[in-house]
Amino acid sequence: MLARGGIILAWAYDLLCEEGVMPQADRETIVAGFGRMAQLIRASADHWHANDYFGRQDYQNHVVAHTVGMLALGYAIGDRELVQYALDHPDNHRDYVELIAGSILMPGDIPHVCEPAGRTVHVGEIDDRYRHFTTPDHSKGLHYSHLTLSLLTVGSEILYCNGLDFYRYVAQGGETLELPFTFYSDFYRTRDSAIGDGFYAGESWRIGLASDSPELFEIAALRYP
């Protein structure tokens, strides 16, 4: 939650600085606060790693939030080392480069241990799909996949605005950010969670809510015309 909140605060800070309405004393105070926030987020990420990602939730949306939060704060305060740590660094067990490869599923990938055996993996699905089976009413596989995709997109948009086009990045296994947009677009276009092999059946009520807004796909349409 600190990471996700930090992203929003970084946007507000960036806007105020860009408009030239942020007094220097306030800027210095906020930069110092953002630095402390980033260290707490890094400690949280390390805590998840030290605890085997709490049941092998290796690429869950919390993990993605940690990295994208550090990326946003790093760019906001001009901390080059923090940006590098979040983007691609051997000491970061879930840096952004690794998240692209790990969060986006490809045929042949092993489904999460929380899923029933025998489930098919489709190109571009998000690892968080397993949350369909960890919620009592089987209602949040699409929701958490959407959240992970949203966070990955925030990361790519931040990088894009700073001269690094990760919308075109291809991971070693062929994973790209375009693939989950392609896979999930029909669920939001049709508002039917039972399409395909029915993996997400019963979840349609979440589609269109503020937290699952189809407006995310407007960014995809812009970056993948």
N, C-alpha and C positions, 0 to 999 in steps of 0.2 A: 504493500500500500504506500509506503514511503517513496518507492521508486516511481509508481504511477502518479502519485501526487507531485513528485519532483519534476516530472515531464511537463505537467501543466504549469507549474510555477516558472519553469525555464522559458516556456512560450511567452508568458506574461512579462517576464523580465526582459526578454529579447525585444518584444514589441515596444516596451517603454524606452529602452535604450535606443532603439532605431528611430523613435520619434523625438529623441532628445529631451525628454521630460523627466529623466531620472537624475536627481542630484548626485554628485560624486560621492558624498558621504554615504548615501543610501546604497549606491552601487557597491562600495567597499564592504559594507555590512552584509549585503545579500551574497556577494561573492564568497565571503568567509563562511556564511551559513550554508551555501550550496556545497562548498568543499567538505564541510562536516557531514552533510547529508550523504554525499558520495561515499565517504568512508564507512558510514553506517550501512549503506546499500552493499558495498563490497563485503563487509563483514557478514551480512545476511546471505550473500551468495556463497561465501566460504562455509557458512553454517549448513546450508543445504548440501554442499558437497561433502562435508564431514559426516553428515548423517545419511549418506547414500541416497540423497534426494527423496527422503521420506517415503520409502516403499518403491524405489526405482522410478520415480516420476522425473525422469532425466531431462525432459524437454517441456515440462509443464509451463503454463503461462506465467507463473510466478518467476520461474527461472529466466524467461525471456524479458520480463519486466525489469529484473535486476540489471541486465546488460543494457537495455535500451535507456533505462533511467540514468545510468552512468554515462552513456553516450550523450544524452541530451544535456546533462549538467556539465560535462566536460567541454562541449562546444560553447555552452552559454558563458562559462567563466574563462574560456581560452586556455584550458588545461590540456596541453598536447599529450602529456603522458597518460592522463585519464582516458582521453579519446582512444589512444592506441591500445590501452588495456581493454577497453570495452570492445573495440573493433576486432583486433587480432593480436593475441599475446599468449605466450606459452604458460604463463602463470594463471591465466583466466581459463578455468575449466569449461566455461560456457560463453566464450566470446561470440560476437555477432556472426563471424564466419562459420563457427561450429554450429550455431543455432540454425542457420539456413540449411545445413546438411542434416541436422538431427531432427528438427521440428517438422520438416516436410518429408512425407513418406513416399517411397517408390516401390514398385513391384519387387518382391523378394525380401523386403524388409520384414522383420519379425514384429508382429503386433504387440502391443503392451501386455504385460502379464495380467492386467486386470480385465482383459477382454476374454470372452469365451473362445475356446480353441476353434480353429477352422475358418475364421473370418478372413475375407479377402481384403488385400490392401490395393488401393487404386492410386494411380499416378496423381500426386499433388495433394493427397489427404494430409491432414495435420495430426501429429501424434496425440494431441489432446482429445481426439475423437473418443478415446477410451472412457472419458468422463460420462459418456452415455450410460456406462454400466456401473458407475460409482455414485450416482445420485439415485435416491429412492424411487423417483418416478420416471427414470430414464429420459430426462428432459434436456440435458445440457451438453450433449456431444457437439452439436452445431454451435451452441453458445460459446463454449470454451475454445473450439477451433477458430471461431470468428475472432475471439479475443486475442489469441496467439497471432493470427494473421494481421489483426489491427496493429499489434505492438511491433511485429516485424516490419510492417509498412511504415510506421512512424520512424523506425530506425533507418529504413531505406530513404525515406523522404528527407530526414535530417542530413544523411550522407550526400544525397543528391544535391541539396542546397549548398553543400560545402565542397562540391566538385568531384564526388565519388559516386559513380552510377552503379549501385548494387541492384538496380532493377534488371541489369543485364548480366549480373554475376551468375556463373554456373558452378555449382559445387562439384566435387569429385564424382559423386554418384549421379550427376545430372540434375540435381535439385535446383530449381529457380523459383523466385517469388511469383512468377506468372502462373506456375502450375496450380497452386491452391486457388488462385483467383479463378482459373478456368474450371477447376473441379467444382467449387462451391457456388459458382454464379447461378447455375440452374436452380439450386435450392431457393435462392432469394428471388429469382425471376418468377418462378412458378409458385412460391410459397408452399411447396409440397415437400415434406421431409421424407416421404416414403419412396421417392424416385430411386432409380438405380437398383441396388440389391436390397434396399430396405434397412440398411444399417442404422439410419437415424430416424426411423419411423416413430411417429408420436411426438415429435418435437416442434411442429409447425407453429405452435402458439408463441414461440419466442421471436420468430422472424418479424422484423419490422419494429420491434421495441427499440428504445433509444440505445441500449447497450449492444444491440445486434443490428444496427442500422445498415440497410443496403447501400447507403451513401458511400460506404467504404469502396464500393466498386466503381464510383466515379473517379477515384484516384487511379484505379487500375486502367480505366478507359483512357485516362490522360497519359499514363506512362506506357501503356501497351495499345496504341491506337490501331 
